[in-house]
Amino acid sequence: MMPKTLQRYFFRRYIATIAWFLLGIISLVFIIDFSELSNRMANLPGYTVRGALLMTALRLPTILQQTVPFIALFAGMTALIALNRRYELVVTRAAGVSVWQFLRPFVVGSLLFGLASVGTLNPLAAWGAAKAEQMEAEWGSSSSRNARSIPWLRQIHNNEDVIIGARAVQDEGRQLSIVTVIHFDPQGRIAFRQDARTATLENGYWLLNDVLETRNGVLPKRMATARLETDLKPEFVRETLAKPDSIPFFELPRKIEIAKSFGFPVNGMLTQLHAMMALPLLLVAMTLIAASVSLKFSRFNQSRSVILGGIAAGFVLYVVTVLVKAFGSSGIVPPFVAAWLPVVVAMALGSTILLHQEDG
């Protein structure tokens, strides 16, 4: 049996390696994203260096979420190779400890890393992304990337047909920023247009602020506020505008129930929920793949082809996971299958390779 002191030592080494990788990736992503953000938004009227630094920090958890599986893969490979080069795994094996015993601290570490990502990083990323989008809208961004994500709502109230568009959504759909309201006449032609800085959903109406109203043949009229009557409920707006990956993990079950009550498709939210639940086991699968290419003893260097094979296997697993998740969101495959099948297959494959290498 593996001594507890040795288990704690391997666990600390793995967690320390993850921490170093996190620190390095955070620094690299922050510098790259700040440079890209400054180049794209430096000419906006509301841009400041301090604001750009804050927006980069807010966007950082969202970007970091995408790197979590690769951090688990590279941290596992780095820690195991380092232990091999220092003969620590050789001595451990010579003491009669099997691969399944000394991998246990690494598996526990990857599980805890996955749980921390789901419970802490995911809600932080959802909150930060919403704040960053709000800041970008307030700065007056009209970039094509932001324009492609503009949400649009259509409402018919008292025979008045209206389309509402916004560049940013805050307060779960209750408040819109950089709003465009297009009014149609009974013949379906555009009657007039209202552009507002913000729109707040009150009880039975939208309250538009800082409004510019434009009609054909009439000079544009500036108004401090305007009211737009509506039958829309906050819950309906919230579910219409919400994106599955922008909803914190702990709020997904409630959002799914609300969306079902309104008759919205919930495949995307269900897939996101199961993907978050499967993330800790996905990191375990990454750790097993790392072990399968890192346990062969080599004093000076590991086989480059084997290391590259492990990196390629981890990359393929990530791509397949994202691809199948897209199938689940679109309803091609059941969300449960889309989220869990790649993880189960990867864990089975990693375990099979280790069994073949260690036990023949």
N, C-alpha and C positions, 0 to 999 in steps of 0.2 A: 504494500500500500504506500502511496506517495505521502511523505511527511507534510504536515500542514505548513510548516515553515517554508518548505520549498514551493508549495502551492501559492502561498502569499507572495513569495519572491517573484515567481513567474507572472502572477497577476499584476504586481506593481510594475514590472518591466513592460508588460503589454499596455497598461493604462498610461504609463509615462510616454511610450512610443506614440499612442493615439494623441496625447496632449501635444507632443512636438509637431506631429503632422497637422493637427488642428491649428496650432499657432502659425506654422508656415503657410498653410492654405489661406487662413484669414488675412495674413499680411499681404500675400500675393493678390488675392481677390480684391482686397480693399484698394490697393494701388491701381490695379487694372481698371476696376469699375469707376474709381474716382477720375482717372484720366479720360475714360470713355464718356462719362457723365459731363465732365467739364467741356470736352470738345463739342458735345451735342447741345449743351444748354447755355454755354457762356454768353450767347447773344440775347438770351431771354431777358425781359425787363425785370423780373424778380430774382434773377440769379445773384448769389453771393458765394464766396468761397466757403464761408462757415455753413451756409445752407447746403452746399454740395457735399461737404464732409458729413453733415448730419444725414442727408439723404442716402449717401453711400453706406453709412452705418445701419440705417434702417433696412436697406436692401440686402445687406450682408447675410442675415439668416436664411433668406429665400434662396440665395445662390449656394450657400453652404449646405442646405438640405440635399442638393443634387450630388454633392461630393461624398456624402456619408458612406455609401457602399464602398467607394474606392478607398476611403480612409481606412475602413476596416480591413480591406484586402492588403493594402500596402503596409499598414501597421503590423498585421500578422506576419507577412513575409519578412519585414525588417527585423522584428523581434526574434523570430525563429532562426533566421540566418545569423544574427548576432550571437545568440546562445550557442549555435553550432560552432561558430568560429572560435569561441572561447572555451570549447570542450565541455560546456555545462550540460548540454543534451547528451553528450557521449557518456559522461559520468552518471547522469540520471538513468540512462538506459542500462549501463553496466550494473547499476544497483537493483535492476529487475523491474523498473517502472515502465509500463507499457505506454505506447503512444496515446492511447485513449485516456490514460491517467494524467499525463503531463499536458495534454491539450485541454483538460477540463478548465483550468484557470483562464485560458484564452477564450473558450466558449462562453464562460460566465461573463468575462469582460465584454465580449461582443454583444451579449444579451443586454447587459446594463447600458452599453453605449446606444443600442437600439431603443431601449425604453426611454433613455434621456432624450434622444432625438424626437421620439413621438410625444413625450409628455412636456418637454420644455422648448425644444428648437422649433417644432411645428407651430404651436400657438404664437411664439415670438415672431416667426416668419410671416404668419398671416397678419398679425398686428402691424409689423414693420412695413409690409408691402402696401397695406391700405394707407398708412401715413405717408409713405413715399409717393404714392399715386396722387394723394391729395396735395402734397407740396408741388409736384410737377404740374398739376392743373392750375394751382394758384400762381405759378411762375408764368403761365401763359403758353405752355408747350403745345405745339400743333404738329409735332413730328408724325411721320407716317406710321411709325410703330405704335404710337399711342392712339392714332386715329383708327387703326384697324380694330382696336378693342373697345371703341365707344359703344356703350349700351344704348339701346333704343326701346322705348315703350310706346304702345299705341292704346289710346283710350277713346271711348265714345260715351259722352255724357250729355243728356238732353239734346240728342241728335247733332251734337258738335263733335266732329272727328278731329283728333289731335294726335300728333306724333311728338314725343319728347325724347331728346337725346342729351347725353352728358359726357363729359370727359373723365369725370371721377365720381365715385359713389362713396359716401361716408355714412356712418351711423346705421349700417346694415340696410341701406336703401332709403332711409328717411330724408337724407340730404344729398343733393346733387350739386356738382360744381361745373362751371362753364357750360351752361344749359342752353339748348336750342329747342324752341317750341314752334312747331309748324301747324297752323290752323288750316283746315280745308272747308270749302263751302259745300252745300248739298250736292253739287254736280261733281265733286271730287277734285276740284281745282284748288290750288293754293290761294287762300284768302289773305293771310298775312303771316308774319313771322315775328317771334319774340326771342331776343337773346338776353340771357340773364347771367349774372355772376354766380348766384346760387339759387337753388329751389328747395324748399323745406316742405315735407309732406305733413300737413296738419289734419285736423278732423274734418274731412270732406272737401279739402281743397289743397292745391299747391300754392305756397307763398313764394313768389318770385321776387328777388332783390336785385337792384341796380339793373333795370330792364331797358332795353332798346327795342322799340316796336317799329317794324318796317312794313308799310303797305304800298301797293302799286299806286303811282301817281301822287303820293303824299310824302312830305319830308319825314324822315325818321324822327320818332318822338322818344325822349328819354324820360323814364319814370323811376321813382325811388323804389316802389313796390307795385306788384300786381297780383291778383288772385286768379287762379285757374281751377274752376270747380272740377271735382273728380269723384268717382266711385271706388277708386283703387284703395285697397287696404294695405297697411304697412307690411303685413306678412306676405301678401302677394308680390309686392314690389321687391321685397327682400329675396324671395325665392327666385324671382325672374332674373334678377341681376347677379345673383351669387354664382361664383365659379367654384367647383368642388375643391380645387387645390388652394383656394383662398379662405376656406372655412377651417377653423381650428378643429383638431381631432375630437376633442371632448364635446363639441357642439354638433358634430355630424349626425349622431342618432336622432336628435331633436329636429334638425333641419330636414332629415329624410322623412320623418313622420309628417311634418308640415307640408313638404312638397307633395307627398302622396295625397294629403287631404285636399290640395288644390288641383290634383290631377296632373302634376308635372312628371315627366320621366325622371327616375332617380338612379339610372344606371351609373352615371358619372359619380354621384355621391357615394353609392354603395361600393363602387370599385375603389374610390379613394379611401373609404373606411377600411375595407379589407386590406388594401395595400399598406396602410399605416399599421394595422394589426400584424401584418406579415413581415414588417421591416426588421424587427429584432432577429427573426429566423433567417431573413435574407443575409444579415450580417454574419450569422453563424455559418451559413453556406459559404460566404466569402472567406471566412476564417478556415474552413475545411479545405477550400481550394488553395489558399495560401500555404497550408500545412503540406498539401500533396506535392508542392514544388519546392519546399524549403527544408525538408527533414533529412535529405541526403547529406552526409558529412563531407565538408570540404574545408580545409584549413584556410585557404586564401581566397577562393572565389567559388561561387556556385556556377553550375552550367548555365551559360547565357540563354541557350535555347529553352531550357526548362523554365527559367524565370520569365522569359518572354511568353512562353506558353501559358503560364499562370496568369500573367497580366491580360493576355488575349482572352483566356477563359472567363476571367472576371468581367472584362468589357462586353463579351458576347452575352453573358448572363444579364448584365444591366440593360443592354439594348433589347434583349428578348423580353425582359420584365416590362420595360416602357412600352414596347410594341403590343404585348398582350394586354397591358392596362388600357391602351387606346381601344383595342377590340372590345374590352369589357365596358368602357364608357359609351361606346357607340351601340352596344346591345348585340354585337355579333356573337360573343360568348358570354355565359353567365358571369357576373362580377366576382363571385366567390372563386370560380375556376380561374379567372384572369389574374387574380391577385395571388392565389396560393399555389397554382400548378408549377410555375417556374421555380419557386422557392423549394418545394418538395423534390422536384427533379434534381435541382442543383445539390441539395443536401444528400440525396441518395447517390448521386454521381461522385461527390467528394468523399463520402464514406466508402464507396466501392473502391475508389483509387487507393485510399489509405489502407483498406483491408488487403488489397492486392500487394501493395508495397511492403507492408509490415508483417502480414500473416501468410502471404503467398496465395 
